[in-house]
C-alpha cells in the first residue's frame, strides 16, 4: 500500500525542507521526498498549489470517552481531528471514570486502535480522580501508553501535591501539563474579569488567577527539574513568566489555542455560551501578548483544547453552561488568518507550531517527513476559501463561536500511516 | 426574537422619553376610584419569577390588570423548575400557550437575553441577576422628573453594593443617556474600577461624603451582605462607613431627594430617620412603578 502526494510545497521544519516536491509513502512510512517520485501501485494525490507538511499534532483535546459519549467519542473526535488536518491528538484525562489508572489508559488505547482514524495518545491524570490530593498511578499509566500527566480543568491547588507530582513526572520522564487557574481567585467566575463582565453582571475570572498558579508552578519546576507545560496560556503575565523561565534554561513550555489568539472578551456575543471557556477569552491586551509570544518563539505549540459539549448543556443560562468549545476543524484556518496572513509568523513557523513544537513537548516520535518516518501527512491550502458550518461537523457537539465564518485557507487532506483518512469533499 | 424590554442599555433616549411621558399619563389613574382601562383587554401576560419578589411582581400584576389585561403569576417554587426542567423548556412550554408577553425575573444575568434569542414571545426583564432591572430605572427617572424639570445637569449619587446591583447598572445607563453626572460609591471590593467604563459621565469614589456632596439625588441600594458569595466587606462596619444618616444630607443640595429601590433595611444602608425623612421619595417610587410598568406593557404589547 502506497500513496504519492505530488507537486505540493513540502514544508518539513524537522529536516529543514521547504521546496516543491512529491512525498512518497510506502507501507506506512515515508519512502522519500523528492521531485517526480512514483510507485507502480501508489494512489496519487495532486497537491499542486498546496502545502504538504508532517502530520499535525494537537496536544490538547477532550474526546469524552469513556463516560460522556453523548458529547464526543474517540471515533467522532478523531474524525473531527482528521477533518481539521490533525493526524495525532493527545486526549485529556477528565473522562468518567477519570483516566487515573492503567485500566482506563489501556481502554482508551484499545478503543482508539479499533475506532479512531487518527493517532490517539492518552494523557493520564496527576491525581486520583483529579481530586488534587493523592497521586495517580503515574508509572503504570505510562506503561499503558500515557504520554503526559495533567489534571486539566481541575488544577492542582496544593503546592505540595504539585511538587510531588513534578518529582514523579521527572523520574518517569513525562511532561506535566497544568491548567493554570487558582480556584480561590477564579471563585466561580464565568468570563474574563474586565469591562464586559462588569457590564453584563457576570462573575469575572481575573487574569491573576492564571498568573498566580503559573508563577508558583514555574518555581516548583525549578525546584524539581520537571518538564512543565502550561496548557492554553492566555495572559500577558503568564506568557512573560514562562518565557523568562525558558530563557533561564528550565525545561518549561506553553501552548496557545486558536480562540485565545483570535478572540478577546470584546468579541463575545453577550451571554452566548459558545464564547464560554476556560481560560476565558481575555482582554485585547492579553490576546495581543499571546500573539506576540507566538511570534517571538515563546510558545511551543498551537493546541485546540477541543472541548465538546452537547447543545442541551450549552442551551442554558450562561452561568450554568459548561466551559469549552470545539476547535479541531477550525484550528488551521484560524492560525493562518491570525498569524500567517497578518504577517506575524512565517508559514514555516506555523508548521513548527503544529509539528516539531508539540513533538518537543510530548515526544511522540512524530512530526517529520524524514525518510523512514511514520507516514502522517497534513495537506493544507493557504488560499482556499471555505465556510465553517458547525452542523456539518464530524464532532458530536456543535459548540463553536466560528459557525458560519468564512476562512481563507484550511486543511485539504489528512494522511495517517500512509492512508488518506480525510479529504475535503 | 420579538421586541420586548431586556435592558436600558439598548434603548435610545427617545424611546425612554416616550415611556416616561406615557407613564405620566397613567399617573392620575392610580388615584381614581375606577382604575381600570381596557387598552390591553384580551391580552395575556405571564409573570415568571425565578427569584422571590413581592413589589416588582405585584406591581407588574397590577399594571397589567389596570390596562385590562389578564395576568398569571408563576413562582419558581412549585413550578416545573423544581422538577428539573431546563429554563428553555419551561419557556417553550409557556410560549406554546401564546401569552402576549412574558415578564421575567431570574437570578442569572442574561437569562432573558438568552431566551429572547429562542422564543417568539416578547420578554420583559424584571431583573436578571446582577445585570439590569430596566423598569426600576424607568420608575426612578419618572420619580426624579416629578420633582425636577429635566435630568440634564443633575448630579446623582448611587451608594451601596454597586458590583452586584442590577438597579445601579440600569440607572447608570439611563441617566448617562441624559447627561447626568453619576457618582457610584461603595466599599472598594464592591466597586470594580471597570464600572467607570459602563457609560459616559460615571465617576467612582469609596467616600460617601464625597459622593453626596452637591448631589441632587441620593440613591441608596439594598445591601444584602448575607447573600454575598464571599465576605467582600466586614458587615459589622458597613453602616458606619456607607449607611446614609441625616447629617450626610447637609452635604447634598438643599432640595436633594433620597431614593431606594426597596425593600429597605433600616439601620443597615440608611438610618430610620432618613427613611422617614420628608424628602425621601421611596413610596413615590413604588407608586410610579405601576404607571411605568403600564407604559412598558403598552409599548411592548399594545
Interface residues (C-beta under 8 A of the other chain):
Chain A: X187 X188 X193 X194 X195 X197 X198 X199 X200 X201 X202 X203 X204 X270 X271 X312 X315 X316 X317 X318 X319 X320
Chain B: X9 X86 X87 X88 X106 X108 X109 X110 X111 X113 X114 X118 X128 X129 X130 X131 X132 X163 X164 X166 X169 X192 X194 X195 X197 X198 X229 X230
